[in-house]
Each structure stands twice: as C-alpha cells, then as structure tokens.
C-alpha cells in the first residue's frame, strides 16, 4: 500500500516538483463533484482554479459554462462555451451548448452562425439544429435542405424526418409529408409529432 501511494504521488508530482497539469485535473474533478451535488458557485471556483493552470482544457470550460447556466448566468455561460470552442475547434459540444442558450433566448441568427461554424465537427445533429434555427428565421427552403442533409447522413434520424414532414405538409405536398412522417415513426415509434402529422393527413 505504501509503495502504491508513493508511486501515485510521483505520478502527480514528478520528482517532487509541482505538476500544473495534475493540479489542474484535481481542481477539475473537484468541480465536477461539486456541480453534481448542486453546489454550482463552488464548482465554478474550482473550474476557475483548474483553468488558471490549464486554460486549454475545453471540458473544463464546458462544465464551467454548465454551472453558470444552471445559476441563470447565461451570458457568462455563453462566453465559457465560446472559449471551449476557441480552445478546441473540433469539439461539437462547444457549439451545441452555445446554440442551446441562443435558441432559448430566441437569438436565432446567432444560433445559425454557431451551428454553421460547427457543421464540420459533427454529423446529422449539427445539420438538424441548423435547420431548426433556419426554420425559426422563416428561411424554410434552407431549413428543408439542412434537414435533408441530416437524413442523408443518418437515414433513421426521426426528428429530421418529422420536421421535413411538417414542412411538406405546410406546402400541401401530402405525398412527401406522409413519406417523412412514416420514416420518422419507423425510426422512433414514440415520435408523437410524426404520429400527429400522419393523423392530420388522414393516416
């Protein structure tokens, strides 16, 4: 036991020197534990201590943003998520987290910009969420193209099929609307919106 403890200490503090990355990880893990217990203010302090030693940790920026968001500090959360994007441009979660807040605040144009930046980092979900933002901006043709791309990347993506069904139903294209609603139900039998769409079409 003593030997194992000694080796663990060496791994955290090599040759007796302070390890910034190890200390940063300790504060990061403490922040996660505090956040899980609902102690968000304390979690933020711990994440800040971690980031002071390791500012490139995108996960810490994300989890810091999550705690800020739970406290209702949305603008600060957005800034934290954006910093995660800057530190790790290929990290889809950083884009999605920004988009969620922007959508909630109905800042759809900014939401569109975020998802366009994130398109290369993810598959169907990025295109789907872009489509939702475009639909809220009344750019329905562009939204339909985004949803179509989501279904090309994942033919079983029920939510995208449902949104397409709604668009085609709104245009009076019953055949294509019915097709997409049926595909949505086949992929997700619990999709109530797709089932409701089929019911409106008389199926």
Residue pairs with C-beta under 8 A, 6 or more apart in sequence:
11 22
12 19
12 22
12 26
13 19
13 22
20 53
20 54
21 53
21 54
23 53
24 49
24 50
24 51
24 52
24 53
24 54
24 57
24 60
25 50
25 54
26 50
27 46
27 47
27 49
27 50
27 53
28 46
28 47
28 50
28 54
28 57
28 59
28 60
28 63
30 46
31 43
31 44
31 45
31 46
31 47
31 50
31 60
31 63
31 64
31 67
32 43
32 63
34 40
34 42
34 43
34 46
35 43
35 63
35 66
35 67
35 70
40 67
40 68
40 70
40 71
41 67
41 71
43 63
43 64
43 67
44 64
44 67
44 68
47 60
47 63
47 64
47 67
48 64
50 57
50 60
51 57
51 60
51 61
51 64
54 60
55 87
56 87
56 88
57 87
58 84
58 85
58 87
58 88
58 91
58 94
59 84
61 80
61 81
61 83
61 84
61 87
61 94
62 80
62 81
62 84
62 91
62 93
62 94
62 97
64 80
65 76
65 77
65 78
65 79
65 80
65 81
65 84
65 97
66 77
66 97
68 74
68 76
68 77
68 80
69 77
69 101
74 101
74 104
74 105
77 97
77 101
78 98
78 101
78 102
81 94
81 97
81 98
81 101
82 94
82 98
84 91
84 93
84 94
84 97
85 91
85 94
85 95
85 98
85 117
85 118
88 94
89 121
90 120
90 121
91 121
92 118
92 121
92 122
92 125
92 126
94 118
95 114
95 115
95 117
95 118
95 121
95 122
95 126
96 118
96 122
96 125
96 126
96 129
98 111
98 114
99 111
99 114
99 115
99 118
99 129
99 133
102 108
102 110
102 111
102 114
103 111
103 132
103 133
103 136
106 136
108 133
108 136
108 137
109 137
111 129
111 133
111 136
112 130
112 133
112 134
112 137
115 126
115 129
115 130
115 133
116 130
118 126
119 126
119 127
119 130
123 153
123 154
124 149
124 150
124 151
124 153
124 154
124 157
124 160
125 150
127 146
127 147
127 149
127 150
127 153
127 160
128 146
128 147
128 150
128 157
128 159
128 160
128 163
130 146
131 142
131 143
131 144
131 145
131 146
131 147
131 150
131 160
131 163
132 143
132 163
134 140
134 142
134 143
134 146
135 143
135 163
135 167
140 167
140 170
143 163
143 167
144 164
144 167
147 160
147 161
147 163
147 164
147 167
148 160
148 164
150 157
150 160
151 157
151 160
151 161
151 164
151 183
154 160
155 183
156 186
156 187
157 187
158 183
158 184
158 185
158 187
158 188
158 191
158 194
159 184
159 188
159 191
161 180
161 181
161 183
161 184
161 187
161 194
162 180
162 181
162 184
162 191
162 193
162 194
162 197
164 176
164 177
164 180
165 177
165 178
165 179
165 180
165 181
165 184
165 194
165 197
166 177
166 193
166 197
167 177
168 174
168 176
168 177
168 180
169 177
169 197
169 200
169 201
174 201
177 197
177 201
178 198
178 201
178 203
181 194
181 195
181 197
181 198
181 201
181 203
182 194
182 198
182 203
184 191
184 193
184 194
185 191
185 194
185 195
185 198
188 194
